[in-house]
Amino acid sequence: MGNAMKTTKIYRTIDCYALDQVAEDAGVCGFQLMENAGNGMGRIIMARFAPKNACIVCGPGANGGDGYVVAKYLFEQGCAVSLLSLSPPNPNTVAAQMEARLPAGVQREVKTIPTDCEIIIDCMFGAGLDRPIIARPAVLIEQVNAHPAPVIAADLPSGINGDRAQPGTPSIIAAMTITFEVLKLAHVLEPARSQCGEIVVIDIGFPAGTIDQVEPIAVQNHPSLWPQIPVIPDMLSHKHNRGRLLVDCGGPLQSGAARLAARAGLRIGAGWVTLCGTEDAMQVCANHETSIVLSVRQQGEPIAEVMRSQTPDCVLLGPAGGVGEAMKRQVLDLLQTGTATVLDADALTSFAEHPQDLLEACHAKTVLLPHEGEFRRLFADLTTKTGNKISRVKAAAQRAGCTVLLKGADSVMADADGRVVVNTHTSSWLATLGTGDVLAGMVAGLMAQGQGGFDALCAAVWLHGELGRQLGAGLIAEDLPGAIPAMLQQFRGD
C-alpha cells in the first residue's frame, strides 16, 4: 500500500518561491536546483517511457529552463530531441544558461510538434502564471492536447495556476506531472488535480531542514500522520474496553444507512456497537444483524436516555435519520452531553435554515461530515466568498470549534486548531449510494476506541479510499464493511 512513504506538504506558489530562496541561502544555487530538477525529470521519463523521439515545448521562464535541462539529459541518453521554444529565454537568467549548454544534436527552431514524437514534455508556463493564454501559446496547447503522444508536465500543466483548483482555458492535459520537493494546491484540488495525471514528487537537492522553514497550507493525508491506527488490542482487551459505539437508526424503510455505518464501526475495531431506533425499525434490523446490539427507543425519546443504559464512547447521528425538528432536538441534546459525536447527512441538513444553532452547540469532540451541498447550507458565506477549498474548510472548523470534513475526490479535513489535511487516496468507484454511511461508521468506530476526532477522520478517509481501490469496479456499499479486516491485515503487514 505504500504506507512507508511519508506525507507530502502542500504550499501556495508564493511559499514555493520562498522555499527556493531558503535553499539558495543555504548554499544551493538556482543553477544547481534547476539542473537537479531537469535531470530528475529526465530520469523519471527514461525509466517510465524510454522514448526514442521526444518533443520538448519550452517557455521563456524557469519552466522552460527545466525543459532545456531535460532536453540535454534525454539527448545524452540516446533519445532524439526536438525543441519547440515559444520565445528565447529571458536574458541573464539561469534558463538562458541552460539553453546555452544544449548539445548541438538537439533539433532546435522546431515550429510544430513532430507527428512521430513518442512523448511531449510541457515546459511552457509555470505555477505562477496569472494571465489568459492567447495567440500562439493557446494554439500550441490545443495541438499538444490533440497529439496522441503522452504529455509529461514540469511542475504543473501549462495553463494551471498553482493556487487554483480550476484549470485555465486552454490548459495542458497531462498523463504525468513531475513536481519538485512539495505539492501545490492545484496538485491536490479537483478538477486541476485530474488534469495533472499521475503526480510524481522528486527531490531536487533542498538542504536538510529547508522545507521546515516555511509553513505549509496543508499536508497530504498518509498513514504516517496517524501511526497508532488501526488500534491493536492487547491480550487483556475485551468487548467493553475496545470502544462502545451507538448509532441512531432511521425508520424501518431507511434503516440500511445506519446498519452500514454500524457494521463499519464494528469492523474497524469497536468492541460493542449498538443500533437504536423505534421498535419497527429494530425489527427490520433484527432480520439483518447478528453481532450488533439492538436497542428500542420510543418515538421522540431523547437519544440521551438511551445513552444512560448503553454508555457509549461515541455516538453517530444522521444517516437516513430524517430531516426536521425532531432530528434537531436529538442533535442538540446529544451535543450537550459532551460525548464524542459524529454528525452526518440528515443531522446536518436539519440545520439548513438555522445553521448557527448547530455551530454554537458543537464542541471539540464533534466531527461534521458534510458533502458540498451540506457544507453550502451550513457555511453559506464561506461558499460565496472567493477562496479555495482548503481555506474554506479551515475557516469552517475554526468557526464551529470542531473537526470538519468536506467530502469529495479531494476531501479536505480541518480542526479547530488550524490543522488541515487533504486526501487524494481514493477511488471513483466509491461514487455510489451508501459509501458515505460506511465512512461515517469508520470515523465513529475509531473515535469510540479513543482516537481523537481529527486523527480518526484522517485515518478513516484514507482507509475508506483504500477499500475503494482494492474492491474497484462494481463495488457497492454493502461490500465495504466486510472487506475491512483483510484490508487492515494487508495494511499492517500481517
N, C-alpha and C positions, 0 to 999 in steps of 0.2 A: 504493500500500500504506500510505500514511500514515507513512512512515518519517522524515519531517521533524519530527514531533511528539516532544517529549521525554517521558521516563518520568515517571510519577507516583509520589510517595512514599505509603507506607501507614502509617497510625498507629493506635494504640489510641485509644479515645474520650477517655480522660483526657488524652492528649497533644494531642488536638484542642482541648480546653479551654485547654490551655497555649498553643497557637498563637494562639488568640483573645486571650489575655491579653498575649502578646508584641506583637500588632498594636495593641492598645489602649495599651500602654505606649509604643509608637512614635508615638502621636498619632491613631490612627484609632479613634473611639469606637464602642461597641457599637451605637448607633443607626445609624451610617453603615454598619457591617458588615451589619446586618440589612436595611437599605434596599437595599444593593447586592445582597444575596443574593436578596431577593424580586423586585427589578426584573430581575435576571439570569434568574431563573426565568421571569418573565413574558415576556421577550424570546424565550427558547427556545420557550415554549409557543405564542406567537403565530406564530413563524416556522415551526414544525413542524406545528401543528394548526389554527391560525387559527379557534378556536372562536367561535361566536356566543352560546353559552349555557354557562356553566361553573358547577360547584358546588365550593366550597372548604370542606373539613372541617378545623376548627381545634381544637387542644387548648389548655390554659391556659398552656403554657410558651413557650419561644423558638421552637419549631417552629410553634406557632400564630401567633406574631408574624410569621414569614416569610409565612404564609398571608395575613395582613391586608395585607401589602405587595403580594403577588401580586394580591389582590382589587382593590386600588386601581389597580394598573397595568393589569390586564385591562379594568376598567371604563372607564378613560380611553382605552383603545384601541377602545372601542365594543362590547365584549363584555358581555352581560347576566350578572351575577354573583349567585349565591345563596350565602349564607354560613351554614354549619351549625356552631355552636360547642358543644363538649361542655360548657364552662363558661366564665365570663368569664375573661379573662387575669388572671394574678396581679397584684395591685395594685403600683404603684410600680415597674413593670418597663418595659423597652423595648417588650415586646409590648403592654402597656397603652397606651403612647404611639402605637403603630402602629394599634391599634383605634380610638383617638380621632380619627385622621386619615382614617377611611374616608369616602368620598363618600356623600352622602345617598341616591343612587340604588342603592347596593348593597342587595340584598334580604337583610335580617337576620331573626333569630329563625326561621329555617327549621328545621323539626323532622325532615323526611325528605328524602332525596335526590330531587330532581325527576326524573320519568321521562323528560323530554325533554332533560335536560342532555347536552351533547356531550362533555364531559370532566369528570373528577373529579380534584381536586388534594388529595392527602393530606398534611395538616399537623397530624396529631393528636399523635403522640408521636415524640420524637427518639431518637437512637442510645443515649442513656444509660438508657433505660427498663429497669428490672431487677425488674419485678414482673409477675405474671399480669394480663392484661387481662380484666376481668369486667364483668358488668352491661351498661349501655347501650353503652359503647365496644365491647364484644365483639359485640353485636348489630349495631352500625353497621358494623363491619369486614366482617361476613358480608354485609350489604346492599351495601356497596361492591363486594365481590368478585363478587356476583351481577349487578351492573348491567352492561349491555352497553357503556357508555362506557369508553374507555381511562382508566387511572388514572396520574397523574403524582405521584410521591412526592418530598417535600422531604427531602433528606439521606439518609434510609432509609425504606423502607416501614414504617408503624407496626406494632409488634409484633416487629421485628427489632432485637436488641441489636447495637450496632456492633462488639462484640468477639467475637461468636459466629457460627459457621457455620450453626448450626441455628436456623431461624426459630421464634418463639414460636407458640403456638396460642391464639387465632387471630392471623393477621397478614395484612397487605395484600399482594396480588399485583399488582405494578405493571407497566405497559407501559414506563415510563421512570422512572428515578430521577435527580434533579438534585442533585448534591452540590457542596461548596464547597472549592476550592483543592487538597484532598488526598483520598485514599481511606481508608476504614476497613477493618478486616479483613472485615467482612460484605459489603463490595463485591466482594471477590475470592475468598472461600472459598465452596464449594458446601456445601449447597444454597441458602444465603441469596443468593448472587450471582444465581442464576437467577430468584429471586423479585423481584429489583430491575428486571428487564427491561433495556432499554438504559440504560447508565450514562453520564451526561454530567457532567464536572467543569468548573465555571465559576470564573472569577476574581471575587473579591468585594472586591478592593482591599487585600490584605495589602501592607504596605510591602516594598520590596526587601530580601531577606535574612531575612525573618520565618521562612520555613519552615526555613532552615538553623539556626535557634536551638534546634530540638527534634529529637532523633534519631528517625528513623522505625523501625518494627519490621521493615520490608521495603520493597522498591521493586517496581514493576510492570515485568515484562520488556518490553523495547523495543530496537530496533536501536541507539538512542543509547548503550546500555550496552556495545556491542561493535562500534564503528565500523570496526575493522580486518578484519571478517568480512563477506563472503567474502574469502579470501586471493587477491589478484590476482598471478598470476605475471608476472615481467618477461621481457624478450626473451632473457635468458640462462638462464632456467629450463629444466630437463629432468626426465624422469620420476624420476630418482634423488633430486633435491633438492626435489621438491614434496611429499615425505612418503611413507613406506613403512608400510603398514598390514597387519597379519597378523590374519586372522580364523580362529578354530578352528571346525572343522566337526563336526557330529554324525554319526550313522550314515547309510547311504545313503537310508533312508526318511525321515530327519529333516533332510536337507541343505538344504532350502528356506530355513529360517530364516537359516542362515549365508550363503547365497547372496544373500538380500535385503539383509542387512547389508553384505556385501562390495560389492554394486552401489551401495548408498547411499554408502559410503565413497569409492568411485571417482568417483561423480557430484558429490559435494560438494567434490572437488578433490584428493584424494590422488593422487600420481603413479604409485604402484605398490601394488597390492593383491594379497595372496596369501591363498588359502584353503588350509588344511592339514587333513588328516584321513587316515583309513585308505584303503587302495587302492580298496576297493569304493565308498566314499563319493566319492572323487575321480573314479572312472569315471562316476558319475552326474553330478557337476558338469561333467565334460568334455563331456557332451551338451548342456549349457545355456550354458556360459560361453566367451567368446572373449577378452575383454580382461583377464580376471583370471587371475593365475598360480596354478597348482595344485601343491601340494607334498604328497607322500605321507609320512606318518609311521606307524610301526608301532604296533599296539595297545599302549597303556600307555607309549609313548615320551614322555618329558617334552617339553612344548612348548618348554622352554628349549633343547633340542637343535636344534629347527627354527629357533629364533631365531638360532643361530650362523651359519646359511647365509643366512637372509633379512634379517638385521639390521633389524628393524622399528623404527620410531619410536613405534609404538603397537600394542598387542595387544588384541583383543576376544575375550572368552571367555564362553560361556554360552548363546547362542541355540540351543535344542534340542540341547545338547551332552551331555545325560544327567545324571541325578542320582545321586550316590553318592560312595564313597571315591575312585574314580579322578579324578573331577572335583575333589574337594577337594585332592588332591595336585597336580593341574595348577595350580590357583589359587595354592596356597601356594608352589609352585616359581616360578611366574611373578612373584609379588609380591616374592620375594627378589631378583630381578634389578634392581628399581628402575625398570624400564621403564614408561612411561606405559601405564596399563591401564584398560580399561572392562569392568566385570563386570555381567552381566545374567542374568535368567532362571535356568537351571539352575546357573550358577556361584554364585548366591546361595542357592537352595533347598538345595543340597548341604550348607550350614552350618546348616540349621534346628535341628538338635539341639545343636550347639555353636557358636553364633554368635560367641562370643568369640575362637575360633580365627581367624576371618576378620578381625574388627575389630582385633585386635592386630597382624595382618600388614599391614594397609593402610598406605599411605604417601601423601605429599602429591600424587603424580601418579596417584592412583587415583580412579576415578569409579564409584559404585554407582548402579544404575538400578532400584530396586525399585518394584513396584506395591504397593497397600495390603496384600495378603496377605503378600508377601515382606517388606515392612517390619515387619509384626507379628511375623514369625518371627525377624527379626534384632534387633529393638529392642522386645521384648515389654513391658518396663516403661514405655517411652515411650508405648505404646498404652493401657495400663491407667490411667496417671496422667491426671488432668484436664489439659487444655491444648489449645490449638488446633494446627492442622496446621503452622503456621509455627514455633511453639516446639518442636514435636516434631522437625521436620526439622533445625532449628538445633542442637538437643541431639545428634541422631544424628551430624551431621557433625563436631561437636567431639569426640564420643566416638571416632569412627573415625579422626579425623585426616585426613579426605579430603573430597571433594565428594560430596554425596548428592542424588539426585532422588527425590521421592515423586510418582509419576505420577498423573495424573487430569485432569479438566476444569479443575481448579485446581492444576496442577503447581507444587510448591514445590521450589526448589533452594537449597542452602546449602553453604558451605565451612567448613573448619576455622578460618578467621579470623573467622567470625561474619557474613559477608555472606549476605543472604537475598534471593532474587528469586522473585516469584510470576508465573506465566504464565497468562493467560486468553485469549491469542490462539490459538485452536484451533478445532476443528470436531467436532461429534458424529459426523460421518461417518467419523472415524478409529477409531471403536469397532468394529474388525474385525480378524480374525486376521492377524498378521504385521506390523502397522504399528509395533509396538514394536521389532521386529527392525530395521526401517528406521531408526528413531530411534537405536538403538544404533550402527548403522553411520555415521550422520551425525555423532554425537558423536566416535566413534573417528577418523573421517576428518579432522575438524578438528583433533583432538589430534595426529594424525600430521603435520599441516602446521605444528606448532609452537605451536598455541594452548594456553593453559593450560586445565586441566580445567573450571574454573568458567565461563570465557568461552565455551569450546566448547559446554558444556552449555546455557547460556542461549541461544546463537545457534541451536543445533540444535533445541531445543524450539520456539522461535518460528518458525523456518523450516519445521519439520515441521507446525506448526499452519497456516501459510500454505499449504502444499501441500494440506492438508485443505480449506481454504476455497476454493481455486481449483478443485480437482477435484470436490468436492461429492458429490452423490448418486451411488451406485453404485460409488464408488471401491473398489478392493481394493489390498492391499499391493503387488502387482506394479506397479501404476500409478505409485507414488510415486517410485522412483529415476529413472525415465525423464523425469519431469516436473520434476526439479530444475534442469536447465540453463535452461529457459525461465523458471522462477520466479526464478532468480538474475539473469538478464538483465533481467527486469522490475524486480526489486528494486534493481539498480544503475542502472537508467535507460538501459540500452543500447538 
